[in-house]
Amino acid sequence: MAGKTIVCRCNDVTVEEIEALIDSGVTDIEEIKRLLRVGMGPCQGRTCIPIVISILARKTGKKPEEIAPPKARVPVRPVRVEVIVGGADE
């Protein structure tokens, strides 16, 4: 049942998916984030990233404090929402 537990509610990522990725050799949190889109939903990882770090620590034998959270990447310059959704003439 633990494998079916959803870790990232925004992108429906399960414990099973994270563990399978780690078992395949992916142990970098940045790569896990990119491959599974964990932490890229509306909550921006506030809920799931600490859980992913604990799973990664358990599977790799590291302490959670040894695993740095993924870096936040903000836009290089401010962008108006209208530009992103296509409502502006830019």
TALIN-V98677 format. One record per backbone hydrogen bond with DSSP energy under -0.5 kcal/mol. NH is the residue of the N-H (numbers start at 0). CO is the residue of the C=O. Records with the same first field share a line. If there is no record, write none. Layout:
NH->CO, CO
//
This chain:
3->0
4->1
6->12
7->12
8->6
11->7
12->7
14->4
15->2
17->13
18->14
19->15
20->16
21->17
22->18
23->19
24->21
25->20
26->24
28->26
31->27
32->28
33->29
34->30
35->31
36->32
37->31
39->36
43->40
45->42
48->44
49->44
50->46
51->47
52->48
53->49
54->50
55->51
56->52
57->53
58->54
59->55
60->56
61->56
65->62
66->63
67->65
73->71
82->79
83->79
84->80
85->81
86->81
87->81
89->87
//
